[in-house]
Amino acid sequence: MFVTLLITNIVLQTVKSFITKHQLLDKLDQIGLAISGGKDSVCMAYLLEEMQLPFAMVHVNFGLRGTESDADALFVHTLGRQLSYCTAVYTKEVDTEAYAKDHKINTQLAAREIRYAYFEELKREGKITKLITAHHQSDLAETFFINLNRQSGINGLKSIPVKRDYIIRPLLAVTGQQVKGYLKQNNITHREDSSNARDKYARNKWRNVLLPKIVEHLPNFEQNTISSIHILQQESKALTWLIQEKITAIVIQEDSTLTIDSETLETYPQSTVFLYRILDNYGFNYSQCEQILENSTSTGALFYSNTHQLLIDRKTFLVQKREAQDFSSVVIASAGSFTLGKHTLDINETTELIFSNDNKEETVSISPELFPLSLRYWQEGDRIQPLGMKGSKLLSDFFIDQKINVLDKHQTPLLCKGDDVLWVCGMRVSEKLRAKTGTITYKLTMK
């Protein structure tokens, strides 16, 4: 009995002190606990119960293990009724394999996206303000070696953070063995995920095969690794603080575009490290950063992460979110309002030949036979006869003359007749739309 109380008290007090030290919770927080029914999350549920902290359980049934997945969900609901401080059980049932197929990703990534999207949904609805995930110290070591094998930098090697935004991990105060001891000494039941016994996934290989083999020969290996991770985490904080001033000096965020002064960046020692510190948040890896800098003079070169694209543009790197290229075209049969993507074009008849200094407004003449027109984006072979010029020129050459980069070129709406561009919206109108007295005139407004 004494041993039982001792182990229980050590784990409880360690987690409570950890929460206080890292200021993970306050009195007004609505706590959510991500719970699978496995030993780690069940341990965290009982610790919250012991600390007398009201909390809601959050469970996602991914439907990947048939009746076993359904049994997990039932277990969580039953546990929620047994724990007096559990105020609610929020559940979501999804077809993860269908999601993975639709989004062309593997099931592991699909499950992660689904899980965190559900967390965000509950937070937006005001049902939770903090979300606990039950990672413990042994998870730190596993993640360290997984990221080491992926050639991660310090950000990856510092492993799992104690808190990230509203997500907190108080169980990082204790080891996996302490979690098992707590459950065993208190006769607490939990669910076993059969997939954890398979070595199909990288984490399972480290957990079930590789780390146990190392620990056979080096008994203190896991704890020493965890200590090293804590040092890396502190060094990362110091390094981030030191280099942030240099990064701020070369980065500008305007609307949806991040601009990096590549010329100045290349004067920095270990410039790849600085670039990786910037681009890691946009999904680019260290190897890509090396390639980007190796090609820093290749104006027009494009690099892609899963979520963003980077354009090399003279003395800068331009980063934008990746969006599916829009090949749609809006037919314009007469005056009216027309929308293409995030742009809206208003065409209104007018009798006043008043010319605005606003580039997004033009007064033009459009003869009836010129309709229908189209509103679309750039296509190969497009030409324009700029106002005041006798001949036409390729629109691609016009964009180069105007120093319009590749990313902006594909996002600039065009008013066209076939492949003849009549207005590069917000920039240049064609000679063919020159406003003349005695003709039908229109006011064009791009929003």
C-alpha positions as CSV (number, residue, x, y, z in Angstrom):
1,M,0.0,0.0,0.0
2,F,2.8,2.4,0.9
3,V,4.6,1.7,-2.4
4,T,1.3,2.3,-4.3
5,L,0.9,5.7,-2.6
6,L,4.5,6.6,-3.1
7,I,4.5,6.0,-6.8
8,T,1.1,7.7,-7.3
9,N,2.2,10.7,-5.2
10,I,5.6,11.0,-7.1
11,V,3.9,11.1,-10.5
12,L,1.1,13.4,-9.3
13,Q,3.4,15.9,-7.6
14,T,5.9,15.8,-10.5
15,V,3.1,16.7,-13.0
16,K,1.6,19.3,-10.7
17,S,5.0,21.0,-10.3
18,F,5.6,20.8,-14.0
19,I,2.3,22.6,-14.8
20,T,3.2,25.3,-12.3
21,K,6.8,25.7,-13.5
22,H,5.7,26.1,-17.2
23,Q,2.5,28.0,-16.4
24,L,0.5,25.6,-18.5
25,L,-2.9,26.3,-17.0
26,D,-4.9,29.1,-15.3
27,K,-8.1,29.1,-13.4
28,L,-10.2,30.2,-16.3
29,D,-9.0,27.5,-18.7
30,Q,-11.5,25.1,-20.2
31,I,-9.4,22.0,-20.4
32,G,-9.7,19.4,-23.2
33,L,-7.8,16.1,-23.1
34,A,-7.0,14.3,-26.3
35,I,-7.7,10.7,-25.4
36,S,-7.4,7.5,-27.4
37,G,-8.1,5.1,-24.6
38,G,-4.4,4.0,-24.5
39,K,-2.3,4.0,-21.3
40,D,-0.8,7.5,-21.7
41,S,-4.0,9.5,-22.2
42,V,-5.8,7.4,-19.6
43,C,-3.1,8.1,-17.1
44,M,-3.5,11.8,-17.8
45,A,-7.2,11.6,-17.3
46,Y,-6.8,10.1,-13.8
47,L,-4.2,12.7,-12.9
48,L,-6.6,15.5,-13.8
49,E,-9.2,13.7,-11.7
50,E,-6.8,13.6,-8.8
51,M,-5.9,17.3,-9.2
52,Q,-9.7,18.0,-9.2
53,L,-9.4,19.9,-12.5
54,P,-12.6,19.8,-14.6
55,F,-11.9,18.7,-18.1
56,A,-13.5,17.4,-21.3
57,M,-12.4,14.3,-23.2
58,V,-11.7,14.6,-26.9
59,H,-11.7,11.4,-28.9
60,V,-11.5,10.7,-32.7
61,N,-12.6,7.3,-34.0
62,F,-10.5,7.0,-37.2
63,G,-12.2,3.8,-38.2
64,L,-8.9,2.2,-39.1
65,R,-9.2,-0.9,-36.9
66,G,-12.9,-1.9,-37.4
67,T,-14.6,-3.1,-34.2
68,E,-11.4,-2.4,-32.2
69,S,-11.7,1.3,-33.0
70,D,-15.4,1.3,-32.0
71,A,-14.5,-0.5,-28.7
72,D,-11.9,2.3,-28.0
73,A,-14.7,4.9,-28.4
74,L,-17.0,3.0,-26.1
75,F,-14.2,2.7,-23.5
76,V,-13.7,6.5,-23.6
77,H,-17.4,7.2,-23.1
78,T,-17.5,4.8,-20.2
79,L,-14.4,6.3,-18.6
80,G,-15.9,9.7,-18.9
81,R,-19.0,8.6,-16.9
82,Q,-16.7,7.1,-14.2
83,L,-14.6,10.2,-13.6
84,S,-16.4,12.9,-11.7
85,Y,-14.3,15.8,-13.0
86,C,-14.9,14.8,-16.6
87,T,-17.5,17.4,-17.7
88,A,-18.0,16.2,-21.3
89,V,-16.9,13.7,-24.0
90,Y,-16.5,15.1,-27.5
91,T,-16.2,12.5,-30.2
92,K,-15.8,12.5,-33.9
93,E,-16.1,9.5,-36.2
94,V,-14.3,9.7,-39.6
95,D,-13.4,7.6,-42.6
96,T,-9.6,8.2,-42.5
97,E,-8.8,6.1,-45.5
98,A,-11.2,8.0,-47.7
99,Y,-9.8,11.3,-46.4
100,A,-6.3,10.1,-47.2
101,K,-7.3,9.1,-50.7
102,D,-9.1,12.3,-51.4
103,H,-6.2,14.4,-50.2
104,K,-3.5,12.1,-51.7
105,I,-1.7,11.6,-48.4
106,N,-0.8,8.6,-46.2
107,T,-3.2,7.5,-43.5
108,Q,-0.8,8.7,-40.7
109,L,-0.8,12.2,-42.0
110,A,-4.5,12.1,-42.7
111,A,-5.2,11.1,-39.1
112,R,-3.0,13.9,-37.8
113,E,-4.8,16.5,-40.0
114,I,-8.2,15.2,-39.0
115,R,-7.3,15.2,-35.3
116,Y,-5.9,18.7,-35.2
117,A,-8.7,20.1,-37.3
118,Y,-11.1,18.7,-34.7
119,F,-9.1,20.3,-31.9
120,E,-9.3,23.7,-33.7
121,E,-13.0,23.2,-34.3
122,L,-13.7,22.7,-30.5
123,K,-11.5,25.7,-29.7
124,R,-13.3,27.9,-32.2
125,E,-16.6,26.9,-30.6
126,G,-15.4,27.9,-27.2
127,K,-15.6,24.3,-25.8
128,I,-11.9,24.2,-24.9
129,T,-9.2,26.8,-24.3
130,K,-6.3,24.4,-23.7
131,L,-5.8,21.0,-25.1
132,I,-3.7,18.4,-23.4
133,T,-1.9,15.7,-25.4
134,A,-0.4,12.9,-23.3
135,H,3.1,12.8,-24.6
136,H,5.7,11.7,-22.0
137,Q,9.5,11.8,-21.8
138,S,10.0,8.6,-23.6
139,D,8.1,10.1,-26.6
140,L,10.8,12.8,-26.6
141,A,13.5,10.3,-27.2
142,E,11.6,8.5,-30.0
143,T,10.8,11.8,-31.7
144,F,14.5,12.9,-31.4
145,F,15.8,9.8,-33.3
146,I,13.0,9.9,-35.9
147,N,13.9,13.5,-36.7
148,L,17.6,12.8,-36.6
149,N,17.0,10.1,-39.2
150,R,15.1,12.7,-41.3
151,Q,18.1,15.1,-41.2
152,S,16.3,17.7,-39.1
153,G,18.1,20.7,-37.7
154,I,17.8,22.0,-34.1
155,N,14.1,22.6,-34.4
156,G,13.5,18.9,-35.1
157,L,16.1,17.6,-32.6
158,K,14.7,19.6,-29.7
159,S,11.7,17.2,-30.2
160,I,8.3,17.8,-28.7
161,P,7.6,21.2,-27.1
162,V,6.0,21.6,-23.7
163,K,3.4,23.9,-25.2
164,R,2.5,25.2,-28.6
165,D,-0.2,27.8,-28.8
166,Y,-3.1,26.2,-26.9
167,I,-1.8,22.7,-26.9
168,I,0.1,21.7,-23.7
169,R,1.9,18.5,-22.6
170,P,2.1,18.2,-18.8
171,L,2.9,14.5,-19.0
172,L,6.4,15.4,-20.4
173,A,7.3,15.7,-16.7
174,V,7.5,11.9,-16.4
175,T,8.8,8.8,-18.2
176,G,6.9,6.1,-19.9
177,Q,7.9,3.7,-17.1
178,Q,6.5,6.0,-14.6
179,V,3.2,6.1,-16.5
180,K,3.1,2.3,-16.5
181,G,3.9,2.2,-12.8
182,Y,1.1,4.6,-12.0
183,L,-1.5,2.6,-13.9
184,K,-0.3,-0.7,-12.5
185,Q,-0.2,0.4,-8.9
186,N,-3.7,1.9,-9.1
187,N,-5.1,-1.1,-11.1
188,I,-6.3,1.3,-13.9
189,T,-7.4,-0.4,-17.1
190,H,-6.8,1.0,-20.5
191,R,-7.0,0.0,-24.2
192,E,-4.1,-1.5,-26.2
193,D,-3.9,-0.4,-29.8
194,S,-2.9,-3.5,-31.8
195,S,-1.2,-1.4,-34.4
196,N,1.4,-0.3,-31.8
197,A,2.8,-3.8,-31.8
198,R,3.6,-3.7,-35.5
199,D,6.8,-2.3,-36.8
200,K,5.3,-0.8,-39.9
201,Y,5.8,2.8,-38.7
202,A,9.1,4.5,-37.8
203,R,8.0,5.3,-34.3
204,N,7.1,1.7,-33.5
205,K,10.5,0.6,-34.8
206,W,12.3,2.9,-32.4
207,R,9.9,2.1,-29.6
208,N,9.8,-1.7,-30.0
209,V,13.1,-2.6,-31.5
210,L,15.9,-0.1,-31.7
211,L,15.8,1.8,-28.4
212,P,15.3,-1.3,-26.3
213,K,18.4,-2.8,-28.0
214,I,20.5,0.2,-27.2
215,V,19.2,0.4,-23.6
216,E,20.3,-3.3,-23.1
217,H,23.9,-2.1,-23.5
218,L,23.5,1.5,-22.2
219,P,20.9,1.4,-19.4
220,N,21.0,5.2,-18.9
221,F,20.7,5.9,-22.6
222,E,17.1,7.1,-22.7
223,Q,17.4,9.4,-19.7
224,N,20.7,10.9,-21.0
225,T,19.0,11.5,-24.4
226,I,16.2,13.3,-22.7
227,S,18.7,15.4,-20.8
228,S,20.4,16.3,-24.1
229,I,17.1,17.2,-25.6
230,H,16.4,19.6,-22.7
231,I,19.8,21.2,-23.3
232,L,19.0,21.5,-27.1
233,Q,15.7,23.2,-26.2
234,Q,17.4,25.8,-24.1
235,E,20.1,26.4,-26.7
236,S,17.5,26.7,-29.4
237,K,15.7,29.4,-27.4
238,A,19.0,31.3,-27.0
239,L,19.9,30.9,-30.7
240,T,16.5,32.0,-31.8
241,W,16.8,35.1,-29.7
242,L,20.2,35.9,-31.1
243,I,19.4,35.4,-34.8
244,Q,15.9,37.0,-34.8
245,E,17.3,40.5,-35.2
246,K,19.3,39.4,-38.3
247,I,16.2,37.7,-39.7
248,T,14.0,40.7,-39.1
249,A,16.4,42.9,-41.0
250,I,16.0,40.9,-44.2
251,V,12.3,39.8,-44.1
252,I,9.2,41.8,-45.1
253,Q,5.7,40.4,-44.9
254,E,3.3,42.3,-47.2
255,D,-0.2,40.9,-47.7
256,S,0.2,37.3,-48.7
257,T,3.9,37.5,-49.8
258,L,7.0,37.1,-47.7
259,T,10.0,38.9,-49.2
260,I,13.5,37.8,-48.2
261,D,16.5,40.0,-49.1
262,S,18.7,37.3,-50.6
263,E,21.6,39.6,-51.4
264,T,22.0,40.5,-47.7
265,L,21.2,37.0,-46.6
266,E,24.2,35.6,-48.5
267,T,26.6,37.9,-46.6
268,Y,25.6,36.1,-43.4
269,P,27.9,33.3,-42.1
270,Q,26.1,29.9,-42.6
271,S,23.4,31.6,-44.6
272,T,21.6,28.3,-45.1
273,V,21.0,28.1,-41.4
274,F,19.3,31.6,-41.5
275,L,17.3,30.7,-44.5
276,Y,16.1,27.4,-43.0
277,R,15.1,29.3,-39.8
278,I,12.9,31.4,-42.0
279,L,11.5,28.8,-44.3
280,D,11.0,25.9,-41.8
281,N,7.7,27.5,-40.9
282,Y,6.6,27.3,-44.6
283,G,7.4,23.6,-45.0
284,F,10.8,23.8,-46.7
285,N,13.6,21.4,-45.5
286,Y,17.3,22.1,-45.0
287,S,18.3,20.4,-48.3
288,Q,15.9,22.7,-50.2
289,C,17.4,25.7,-48.6
290,E,20.8,24.6,-49.8
291,Q,19.4,24.3,-53.3
292,I,17.7,27.7,-53.2
293,L,21.0,29.4,-52.2
294,E,23.0,27.5,-54.8
295,N,20.5,28.8,-57.5
296,S,20.1,32.3,-56.0
297,T,21.1,34.0,-59.3
298,S,18.6,31.9,-61.3
299,T,15.8,34.5,-61.6
300,G,12.5,32.9,-62.2
301,A,13.4,29.6,-60.6
302,L,10.6,28.1,-58.4
303,F,10.8,25.8,-55.4
304,Y,7.9,24.1,-53.7
305,S,7.1,22.8,-50.2
306,N,3.8,21.0,-49.6
307,T,2.1,24.3,-48.7
308,H,4.2,27.1,-50.2
309,Q,6.2,28.2,-53.2
310,L,9.4,30.2,-53.4
311,L,10.4,32.3,-56.4
312,I,13.9,33.6,-57.0
313,D,13.4,37.1,-58.2
314,R,16.6,39.1,-58.8
315,K,17.9,40.1,-55.4
316,T,15.0,38.6,-53.4
317,F,13.2,35.4,-52.6
318,L,9.4,35.6,-52.7
319,V,7.3,33.1,-50.7
320,Q,3.6,32.6,-51.1
321,K,1.1,30.0,-50.2
322,R,0.6,27.4,-52.9
323,E,-2.7,27.6,-54.6
324,A,-4.1,25.6,-57.5
325,Q,-3.5,27.5,-60.7
326,D,-6.8,29.0,-61.8
327,F,-7.5,28.3,-65.5
328,S,-11.1,29.5,-65.4
329,S,-12.4,32.2,-67.6
330,V,-15.4,34.4,-67.0
331,V,-17.5,35.4,-70.1
332,I,-18.5,39.0,-70.3
333,A,-21.4,39.5,-72.7
334,S,-22.3,43.1,-71.6
335,A,-21.9,45.6,-68.7
336,G,-22.2,44.2,-65.2
337,S,-20.1,42.8,-62.3
338,F,-17.8,39.8,-62.8
339,T,-15.7,37.8,-60.3
340,L,-12.6,35.8,-60.9
341,G,-11.0,34.3,-57.8
342,K,-10.5,37.1,-55.3
343,H,-11.0,39.8,-58.0
344,T,-14.2,41.6,-59.1
345,L,-14.5,43.7,-62.2
346,D,-17.3,46.2,-62.6
347,I,-18.2,47.4,-66.1
348,N,-20.6,50.3,-66.2
349,E,-21.7,52.6,-69.1
350,T,-20.8,56.2,-68.6
351,T,-21.2,59.5,-70.5
352,E,-18.4,61.2,-68.7
353,L,-14.9,61.0,-70.1
354,I,-13.3,61.5,-66.7
355,F,-9.9,59.8,-66.2
356,S,-8.8,58.7,-62.8
357,N,-5.3,58.6,-61.3
358,D,-6.3,55.3,-59.7
359,N,-4.7,52.4,-61.8
360,K,-7.7,50.2,-60.9
361,E,-10.1,52.5,-62.8
362,E,-10.2,53.1,-66.5
363,T,-12.6,54.9,-68.8
364,V,-12.7,53.2,-72.2
365,S,-14.6,52.7,-75.4
366,I,-16.0,49.3,-76.2
367,S,-17.8,48.8,-79.5
368,P,-20.9,46.4,-79.4
369,E,-19.2,43.9,-81.8
370,L,-16.3,43.5,-79.4
371,F,-18.5,41.6,-77.0
372,P,-18.3,38.9,-75.6
373,L,-15.1,39.5,-73.7
374,S,-13.5,37.3,-71.1
375,L,-11.9,37.9,-67.7
376,R,-9.0,35.4,-67.0
377,Y,-5.4,35.0,-66.1
378,W,-2.3,34.9,-68.3
379,Q,-1.9,32.3,-71.0
380,E,1.1,31.5,-73.3
381,G,0.8,33.6,-76.5
382,D,-1.2,36.5,-75.0
383,R,-0.4,39.9,-76.6
384,I,-1.3,43.5,-75.9
385,Q,-1.0,46.8,-77.8
386,P,-0.3,49.2,-74.9
387,L,-2.0,52.6,-75.1
388,G,0.0,54.9,-77.3
389,M,1.9,52.1,-79.1
390,K,1.5,51.2,-82.7
391,G,2.5,47.6,-82.5
392,S,1.7,44.8,-80.1
393,K,4.0,42.8,-77.8
394,L,3.9,39.6,-76.0
395,L,2.3,40.0,-72.6
396,S,5.2,37.9,-71.1
397,D,7.6,40.5,-72.4
398,F,5.4,43.3,-71.0
399,F,5.5,41.6,-67.5
400,I,9.3,41.4,-67.7
401,D,9.5,45.1,-68.7
402,Q,7.3,46.0,-65.7
403,K,9.4,43.8,-63.4
404,I,6.4,41.6,-62.6
405,N,7.5,38.3,-61.1
406,V,6.3,34.9,-62.1
407,L,4.0,34.5,-59.1
408,D,2.2,37.8,-59.6
409,K,2.0,37.2,-63.4
410,H,-0.2,34.2,-62.8
411,Q,-2.4,36.1,-60.4
412,T,-3.0,39.3,-62.4
413,P,-6.6,39.4,-64.0
414,L,-6.8,40.2,-67.7
415,L,-9.7,41.6,-69.7
416,C,-9.4,39.9,-73.1
417,K,-10.8,39.3,-76.5
418,G,-9.4,35.8,-77.4
419,D,-5.6,36.1,-76.9
420,D,-5.7,39.8,-77.4
421,V,-5.4,41.5,-74.0
422,L,-7.4,44.7,-73.7
423,W,-6.6,45.6,-70.1
424,V,-3.9,44.3,-67.7
425,C,-6.2,45.1,-64.8
426,G,-4.7,47.7,-62.6
427,M,-1.7,48.3,-64.8
428,R,-2.2,49.0,-68.5
429,V,-5.1,49.4,-71.0
430,S,-4.9,48.6,-74.7
431,E,-4.9,51.1,-77.5
432,K,-7.9,49.2,-78.8
433,L,-10.0,50.5,-75.8
434,R,-8.9,54.2,-76.2
435,A,-11.8,56.3,-75.1
436,K,-13.3,58.5,-77.9
437,T,-16.1,61.0,-78.1
438,G,-19.1,59.8,-80.0
439,T,-18.6,56.1,-79.0
440,I,-20.1,54.0,-76.2
441,T,-17.9,54.5,-73.2
442,Y,-17.6,52.4,-70.0
443,K,-16.0,52.8,-66.7
444,L,-13.9,49.8,-65.7
445,T,-13.2,49.2,-62.0
446,M,-11.2,46.4,-60.6
447,K,-11.7,45.5,-56.9
